[in-house]
Amino acid sequence: MKIKLRGFTLIELMVTVAIVGILASIAVPSYKAYITKGKRGEAEAALVTFANAMEQWRLQNGSYCGAAVLTCTTALLTPTCTAAATVASPTIFSTVVPISGGTPTYNLYISTVTTNAYMLTAKPTGTQTGDGNLCIDNTGAKSCGIASSCLNGTSW
């Protein structure tokens, strides 16, 4: 009597490993992009909350000055959302994202401040490095340091 062995051949096993490898090579970059986008969304939400804190500061103090350790200028120099922007840490809001704690992915700054205007910046750090700055000003205008970080090329 002949016993029939059951199992997988080496070829079947290699084909399965190849398929799993191909799926992983597609899934891992997509997952990393998803995580980056989620952390960017968290920074955007933090910037909007920070802008609300700036408005509350102005209501209480009559000026945006004093919300950071940045000298208040008399005229707002055309602020841009670049890595070279003048920055100061806020005194009225968290300096990092996530604001609830954890590993920082963005640092929050007040880039420019006058009596009547400001520019807030979220600079990427850690795993988000290279994602580009996110900015919002007192009018609610949103901008990005890198167009690929923006939804429509200029704004988030």
C-alpha positions as MATLAB code, in Angstrom:
seq = 'MKIKLRGFTLIELMVTVAIVGILASIAVPSYKAYITKGKRGEAEAALVTFANAMEQWRLQNGSYCGAAVLTCTTALLTPTCTAAATVASPTIFSTVVPISGGTPTYNLYISTVTTNAYMLTAKPTGTQTGDGNLCIDNTGAKSCGIASSCLNGTSW';
ca = [
       0.000    0.000    0.000;
       1.319    3.400   -1.018;
       1.011    6.310    1.441;
       0.166    9.652   -0.192;
       1.984   12.585    1.420;
       0.152   15.859    1.588;
       1.796   19.252    1.764;
       3.074   22.146   -0.264;
       5.718   21.983   -2.899;
       8.645   24.365   -2.779;
       7.303   26.168   -5.845;
       3.906   26.769   -4.217;
       5.591   28.103   -1.103;
       7.853   30.450   -3.110;
       4.878   31.802   -5.095;
       3.037   32.521   -1.835;
       6.071   34.316   -0.358;
       6.438   36.377   -3.539;
       2.772   37.419   -3.431;
       3.037   38.420    0.234;
       6.210   40.408   -0.568;
       4.513   42.282   -3.401;
       1.487   43.120   -1.238;
       3.761   44.315    1.580;
       5.770   46.528   -0.796;
       2.520   48.246   -1.767;
       0.911   48.383    1.677;
       3.817   49.701    3.795;
       4.375   52.991    1.863;
       0.614   53.565    1.734;
       0.388   53.061    5.481;
       3.283   55.487    6.107;
       1.594   58.118    3.905;
      -1.648   57.591    5.825;
       0.141   58.122    9.171;
       1.896   61.263    7.871;
      -1.415   62.679    6.634;
      -3.069   61.945    9.988;
      -0.320   63.701   11.944;
      -0.517   66.650    9.550;
      -4.265   66.845   10.235;
      -3.553   66.895   13.956;
      -1.138   69.816   13.454;
      -3.741   71.674   11.376;
      -6.292   71.267   14.155;
      -3.752   72.465   16.728;
      -3.020   75.569   14.629;
      -6.720   76.449   14.422;
      -7.053   76.005   18.190;
      -3.909   78.114   18.662;
      -5.428   80.841   16.443;
      -8.533   80.794   18.653;
      -6.288   81.222   21.704;
      -4.642   84.211   19.989;
      -8.050   85.786   19.380;
      -8.994   85.231   23.004;
      -5.657   86.817   24.057;
      -6.424   89.894   21.925;
      -9.924   90.216   23.408;
      -8.496   90.154   26.919;
      -5.414   92.321   26.269;
      -6.343   94.546   23.325;
      -3.332   93.327   21.309;
      -1.680   90.161   20.084;
       1.580   91.357   21.665;
       2.701   89.395   24.705;
       1.435   86.042   23.461;
       5.032   84.969   22.820;
       8.586   85.852   23.683;
       8.800   87.705   20.368;
       9.237   91.455   20.176;
       6.076   93.083   18.903;
       6.740   94.933   15.644;
       4.851   98.005   14.510;
       4.285   96.717   10.988;
       3.709   93.183    9.819;
       6.465   92.253    7.408;
       5.015   90.125    4.651;
       5.125   86.806    6.479;
       5.735   83.667    4.514;
       5.391   80.043    5.460;
       9.052   79.087    5.045;
      11.654   77.365    7.166;
      13.488   80.699    7.489;
      10.599   82.474    9.256;
      11.439   84.322   12.490;
      10.050   82.237   15.315;
       9.286   82.431   19.020;
       7.661   79.961   21.356;
       4.137   80.811   22.460;
       3.445   81.598   26.102;
      -0.328   81.098   25.827;
      -0.480   77.705   24.098;
       1.325   74.385   23.831;
       4.625   74.474   21.962;
       4.285   70.966   20.485;
       1.827   68.743   18.639;
       0.254   66.530   19.867;
      -0.837   68.998   22.515;
      -2.040   66.174   24.774;
       1.475   64.736   25.046;
       3.386   61.973   23.365;
       6.191   62.113   20.859;
       6.249   65.581   19.256;
       5.606   65.623   15.516;
       5.350   69.407   15.068;
       6.664   72.410   17.017;
       4.347   75.423   17.248;
       5.659   78.970   16.901;
       4.429   82.518   16.552;
       6.359   83.617   13.475;
       5.314   87.259   13.386;
       3.235   89.385   15.729;
       2.026   92.987   15.787;
      -0.736   94.723   17.678;
      -3.276   93.696   15.043;
      -1.776   90.716   13.199;
       0.107   87.443   13.649;
       1.392   84.405   11.770;
       1.415   80.995   13.486;
       3.660   78.204   12.227;
       3.800   74.454   12.799;
       7.272   73.132   11.929;
       7.567   69.372   11.421;
       9.944   67.394   13.608;
      10.790   63.759   14.218;
       8.941   61.408   11.884;
       7.276   64.360   10.113;
      10.565   66.054    9.125;
      10.418   66.965    5.474;
       6.646   67.407    5.483;
       6.846   71.213    5.290;
       5.612   74.019    7.532;
       1.930   74.729    8.051;
       0.912   78.337    8.749;
      -2.189   80.344    9.615;
      -2.531   84.098   10.097;
      -4.985   86.384   11.870;
      -7.271   86.526    8.813;
      -7.567   82.739    8.767;
      -5.439   82.373    5.623;
      -3.706   78.999    5.631;
      -0.506   78.207    3.767;
       2.079   75.463    3.396;
       5.841   75.470    3.096;
       5.738   72.532    0.673;
       2.979   72.354   -1.928;
       2.730   68.557   -1.660;
       1.618   69.016    1.971;
      -1.303   71.160    0.819;
      -4.652   70.067   -0.532;
      -4.707   72.507   -3.433;
      -1.035   73.475   -3.704;
      -1.139   76.635   -1.582;
      -3.550   76.087    1.301;
      -4.509   73.324    3.700;
];
